[in-house]
Amino acid sequence: MAKFSKIEQWDHTHKVIFFNPVEVEHEGEKAEEYQDQVIVAEATKSAIVEALVRRKYSVSDELGIQRQRDTKTAEFTTYNDFVEDVKVRADKILAGLAE
């Protein structure tokens, strides 16, 4: 199985990080592909977390959730749990780059 993540230069200022490899079959031949990717300016935990959070929440969404955290506690808890999970995923992605 391929390592968990790999990085390639995207353009002059961005990198693309591929992660979550899976085995696939094309015309009877087995191969590995990455299920997911994120484009970042630098391969840091904060950049990866921000990019993954942006897939689900815009900046405006996050500000609204933060502003109403005391009145919409269930929504805040869902958001916060998601962000904590993303942080764990970012650590795993970075660890995969070091393999």
Order of alpha helices (4+ residues) and beta strands (2+ residues): beta-beta-beta-alpha-alpha-alpha
